[in-house]
Amino acid sequence: MKITKFEQSGVIFETNGGFRLALDIGKYTPLEKLAGVTADAVIVSHIHGDHFSLDQIKKLSPKKLYLGSECKEALGRAKFPFEIVEIKAGDHIDTGGIVVDIFSVDHGPNASPSLRDNFGFLITVDGEKIYFAGEMFYESGIEVKNLEVDYAFFPIGTFYTFGPNEAFNFAKKFKKIGKIILMHYEKTPETRNQFLKLSEGHFVVE
């Protein structure tokens, strides 16, 4: 498996066989950065533009786009060169050998307007397990005390998501995390340093 991180919460997971799943590559990733970058499928956690941007999706040229009802309605009745698949919490999808279990997470009181859909994901790629918290402000979603993952993606931007302390305290509730990958800190770069300091001796952080 190969992981390529983009701005905010954007990421592409690539299997050993070459299938590429893009997740939450939104408006903060410049289109020119996606020149020559493609994805076989795209999945979107929620409707906010830093996670859901039609321009970035088109640039990736996917065959399938997975998204919730709120995002699907925003697309209207326009025709697109990719299949649109509506998803909801509790769904289990297998796309190109990448398995994704979908759950709802709480974006907190500062997200405006309140969201109908806001997903986190438990993803398996080439036998490796990935926990993607999405835009989590309050601890929510699936139970993690018995969960062992190779990678955990946590937001630490504060205000709309966990801050460093909240993310660290949540990480300690997992049975095992191989490596933590941080998200959503570009506008608050000091939060990354705060999390790194908290994690010394506890977690491997990328």
C-alpha positions in Angstrom: 0.0 0.0 0.0 1.1 3.6 -0.7 -0.3 6.6 1.1 -0.1 10.1 -0.4 -1.2 13.0 1.8 -2.7 16.2 0.4 -3.8 19.5 2.1 -6.3 19.5 4.9 -7.7 16.0 5.1 -7.0 14.9 1.6 -5.3 11.5 0.9 -4.9 8.9 -1.8 -4.6 5.2 -0.9 -3.0 3.0 -3.6 -3.1 -0.8 -3.5 -0.2 -2.9 -4.5 -2.2 -3.7 -7.6 -2.4 0.0 -8.5 -6.0 0.8 -7.6 -6.2 4.4 -6.2 -8.9 5.7 -3.8 -8.9 9.4 -3.1 -10.5 10.8 0.0 -11.5 14.4 0.9 -9.3 16.2 -1.6 -10.9 19.6 -1.5 -10.4 23.2 -2.5 -7.3 23.7 -0.4 -5.4 21.4 -2.8 -4.4 23.5 -5.8 -5.6 22.1 -9.1 -2.1 22.4 -10.5 -0.9 20.1 -7.8 -3.2 17.4 -9.2 -1.7 17.6 -12.7 -1.1 14.0 -13.7 -2.7 12.7 -10.6 -5.7 10.3 -11.1 -7.9 8.2 -8.9 -10.1 5.2 -9.7 -12.6 6.2 -7.1 -13.2 9.2 -4.8 -15.0 9.2 -1.4 -16.2 12.3 0.4 -16.8 12.6 4.1 -19.0 15.7 4.1 -20.1 18.7 2.1 -17.7 21.4 3.3 -15.5 22.7 0.4 -12.2 21.8 2.0 -13.4 18.2 1.7 -15.8 18.3 -1.3 -14.9 20.2 -4.4 -16.2 19.3 -7.8 -13.2 20.9 -9.6 -10.8 18.7 -7.7 -12.9 15.6 -8.2 -13.1 16.2 -12.0 -9.3 16.7 -12.1 -8.8 13.3 -10.5 -11.0 11.7 -13.3 -12.5 8.9 -11.1 -14.8 6.2 -12.4 -16.8 6.2 -9.2 -17.7 9.0 -6.7 -19.0 7.9 -3.2 -20.7 10.6 -1.2 -23.6 11.2 1.2 -27.1 12.4 0.3 -26.3 16.0 1.2 -23.4 16.1 -1.3 -25.4 14.2 -3.9 -28.2 16.8 -3.7 -25.6 19.6 -4.1 -24.6 18.1 -7.5 -28.1 18.5 -8.8 -29.1 16.7 -12.0 -26.0 17.5 -14.0 -24.4 14.6 -15.9 -20.9 13.6 -15.0 -18.3 11.2 -16.5 -18.3 9.1 -13.4 -20.8 6.9 -11.5 -22.2 8.5 -8.4 -22.8 6.1 -5.5 -24.7 7.4 -2.4 -23.4 6.2 0.9 -24.6 6.4 4.5 -23.4 5.4 8.0 -23.3 1.7 8.4 -22.5 1.0 4.8 -19.7 -1.5 3.9 -18.2 -1.0 0.4 -15.5 -2.8 -1.5 -14.0 -0.8 -4.4 -11.0 -2.1 -6.2 -10.2 -4.4 -3.3 -10.2 -1.5 -0.8 -12.8 -2.1 1.9 -14.4 0.8 3.6 -16.8 0.8 6.6 -18.6 4.1 7.1 -19.7 5.6 10.4 -21.0 9.0 11.5 -18.8 11.4 13.5 -19.7 14.6 15.4 -18.4 17.8 13.8 -19.3 19.8 16.9 -21.2 23.0 17.6 -19.1 25.3 15.4 -19.9 23.7 12.1 -22.5 25.9 10.4 -25.0 25.0 9.1 -25.3 21.7 10.9 -24.6 18.7 8.7 -26.8 15.9 7.7 -23.8 13.7 6.8 -20.4 13.7 8.3 -18.5 10.5 8.0 -15.5 8.7 9.4 -14.1 5.6 7.8 -12.4 2.3 8.7 -10.4 1.3 5.6 -8.5 -1.9 4.8 -5.9 -1.7 2.0 -3.7 -4.8 1.2 -4.4 -6.2 4.7 -3.5 -2.9 6.5 -6.2 -1.2 8.5 -6.7 2.6 8.6 -8.9 4.6 10.9 -9.9 8.0 9.4 -11.6 10.2 12.0 -12.8 12.8 9.5 -14.0 16.1 11.0 -14.3 14.9 14.5 -14.9 17.5 17.3 -16.4 15.2 19.9 -15.4 11.6 20.4 -18.0 9.7 18.3 -18.4 6.9 15.7 -17.3 3.3 16.3 -16.0 1.9 19.5 -12.2 1.9 19.5 -11.1 0.3 22.8 -10.5 -3.0 21.1 -9.4 -1.6 17.7 -6.0 -2.3 16.4 -5.0 -0.2 13.3 -1.8 0.3 11.3 -2.6 4.0 10.7 -4.9 6.5 12.4 -5.7 9.9 10.8 -6.7 12.5 13.3 -7.6 16.2 12.8 -6.0 18.7 15.2 -7.1 22.1 13.9 -9.3 23.0 16.9 -12.6 25.0 16.7 -14.1 22.7 14.0 -12.3 19.5 15.1 -10.2 18.0 17.9 -7.4 20.0 19.2 -4.1 18.4 20.0 -5.1 17.3 23.6 -8.4 15.9 22.5 -6.8 13.9 19.6 -4.1 12.6 21.9 -6.6 11.5 24.6 -8.7 9.8 22.0 -5.7 8.0 20.5 -4.9 6.6 23.9 -8.3 4.8 23.9 -7.3 2.6 20.9 -6.0 -0.9 21.7 -3.1 -0.3 19.2 -2.1 2.3 16.6 0.9 1.7 14.4 1.4 5.3 13.2 -0.6 8.5 13.5 -1.0 10.8 10.6 -2.2 14.3 11.4 -4.8 16.3 9.4 -6.4 19.7 9.3 -3.6 21.8 10.9 -2.4 24.0 8.0 -4.1 27.0 9.4 -2.9 26.3 12.9 0.6 24.8 12.4 1.4 25.1 16.1 -1.1 22.4 16.9 1.1 19.9 15.1 4.1 20.7 17.4 1.8 20.5 20.4 0.6 17.0 19.4 4.2 15.8 18.7 5.2 16.9 22.2 2.3 15.1 23.8 3.0 12.0 21.8 6.7 11.6 22.7 7.2 8.1 24.1 3.6 7.1 23.2 3.0 7.2 19.5 4.8 7.3 16.2 3.6 10.4 14.3 4.0 11.3 10.7 
